[in-house]
């Protein structure tokens, strides 16, 4: 692309569009071409097709955005600070403890070490149940495969 020129001619723009279509431009050159096509009022069938391929709308607003009372980054910084303050407050109010465990046995709340023992026993029972179900599934799968392959095993 031109380094020092302020304006680009339609012939140069079309040449760049052809290079873009042939995937001959680097990522930086593609970005520069996209910027030039967004800012330029040049128009031809090839340039229009390139704009469509780049996903540009013909109604791109070329005017500079209005200045707001506060720049966008001020609002972003304020949001980040609010999130940090909220997170710190939540962490200070609740510090997790490894022994924090609550279970309910027949509608009665149990906590502390006894609750931890009950929860671990339930986890162990669930793991045993999962292993049993997996063994049954494997057995049933073997039966299905035997049936599907018409194998007769004699015992």
C-alpha positions in Angstrom: 0.0 0.0 0.0 1.0 3.6 -0.4 3.0 4.9 2.5 2.8 8.7 2.1 -0.1 9.4 -0.1 -3.3 10.8 1.3 -5.7 9.6 -1.3 -6.0 6.4 -3.3 -7.1 6.2 -6.9 -9.9 3.9 -8.1 -7.3 1.9 -10.2 -5.2 1.4 -7.1 -8.2 0.4 -5.0 -9.4 -2.1 -7.7 -5.9 -3.6 -7.8 -5.9 -4.0 -4.1 -9.4 -5.5 -4.3 -8.1 -8.1 -6.9 -5.2 -9.0 -4.6 -7.6 -9.3 -1.7 -9.8 -11.7 -3.7 -6.8 -13.7 -4.7 -5.7 -13.9 -1.0 -2.5 -12.2 -1.8 -2.6 -9.5 0.9 -1.2 -9.9 4.4 -3.5 -9.6 7.4 -2.2 -6.0 8.0 -2.8 -5.1 4.3 -6.3 -6.6 4.5 -7.0 -4.4 7.5 -5.7 -1.4 5.8 -7.8 -2.1 2.7 -10.9 -2.5 4.9 -10.2 0.8 6.5 -9.6 2.6 3.2 -12.8 1.1 1.7 -14.8 2.2 4.8 -13.4 5.8 4.6 -13.5 6.1 0.8 -16.3 7.1 -1.4 -14.8 5.2 -4.4 -17.2 2.9 -6.0 -17.0 0.3 -8.8 -18.5 -3.2 -9.2 -15.2 -4.8 -7.9 -15.0 -2.5 -4.9 -18.6 -3.1 -4.0 -18.1 -6.8 -4.2 -15.0 -6.6 -2.0 -17.0 -4.5 0.5 -19.7 -7.2 0.5 -17.1 -10.0 1.0 -15.5 -8.0 3.9 -19.0 -7.7 5.4 -19.2 -4.0 5.2 -22.5 -2.3 5.1 -23.1 0.5 2.5 -24.5 2.5 5.3 -21.3 2.8 7.3 -21.3 6.1 9.2 -18.2 8.0 8.2 -18.9 10.9 10.7 -16.9 11.1 13.8 -18.8 9.9 16.9 -20.2 12.5 19.3 -18.2 13.2 22.4 -19.8 12.0 25.6 -19.6 13.6 29.0 -17.3 10.8 30.1 -15.2 8.7 27.8 -16.1 5.0 27.6 -13.0 3.9 29.4 -14.1 5.8 32.5 -17.2 3.8 32.7 -15.3 0.6 32.2 -12.8 1.4 34.9 -15.7 2.3 37.3 -17.4 -1.0 36.5 -14.1 -2.9 37.2 -13.6 -1.1 40.5 -17.2 -1.9 41.5 -16.7 -5.6 40.7 -13.5 -5.7 42.7 -15.0 -4.0 45.7 -18.0 -6.4 45.6 -15.8 -9.4 45.2 -13.6 -8.4 48.1 -16.6 -7.8 50.3 -18.0 -11.2 49.5 -14.7 -12.9 50.2 -14.4 -11.1 53.6 -17.9 -12.0 54.7 -17.4 -15.7 53.9 -14.1 -17.5 54.2 -14.6 -21.1 53.2 -13.5 -23.7 55.7 -12.6 -27.3 54.7 -14.9 -28.6 57.5 -17.9 -26.6 56.3 -20.3 -29.4 55.5 -24.0 -29.6 56.1 -26.2 -32.6 55.5 -29.8 -33.4 56.3 -30.7 -36.7 57.8 -34.5 -37.3 58.0 -35.1 -33.6 57.9 -32.6 -32.8 60.6 -29.6 -30.6 59.9 -26.2 -32.2 60.8 -23.0 -30.2 60.5 -19.3 -30.4 61.4 -17.3 -33.6 61.4 -20.3 -35.9 61.6 -21.8 -34.3 58.5 -18.5 -34.8 56.6 -18.5 -38.5 57.5 -22.1 -39.0 56.3 -21.3 -37.1 53.1 -18.2 -39.2 52.4 -20.2 -42.4 53.0 -22.9 -41.2 50.5 -20.2 -40.5 47.9 -18.7 -43.9 48.4 -22.1 -45.6 48.0 -22.7 -43.6 44.8 -19.4 -44.6 43.3 -20.1 -48.2 44.1 -23.6 -47.8 42.5 -22.0 -46.3 39.4 -19.5 -49.2 39.1 -22.4 -51.7 39.4 -24.4 -50.0 36.7 -21.3 -49.8 34.4 -20.7 -53.6 34.9 -24.4 -54.3 34.1 -24.2 -52.1 31.0 -21.0 -53.9 29.8 -22.7 -57.3 30.3 -25.8 -56.2 28.4 -23.7 -54.7 25.6 -21.8 -58.0 25.3 -25.2 -59.8 25.0 -26.3 -57.4 22.3 -23.1 -57.9 20.4 -23.4 -61.7 20.7 -26.9 -61.5 19.4 -26.1 -59.1 16.6 -23.2 -61.3 15.4 -25.3 -64.5 15.6 -22.8 -66.2 17.8 -23.8 -69.1 19.9 -21.7 -69.8 22.8 -22.2 -73.1 24.5 -21.4 -73.4 28.1 
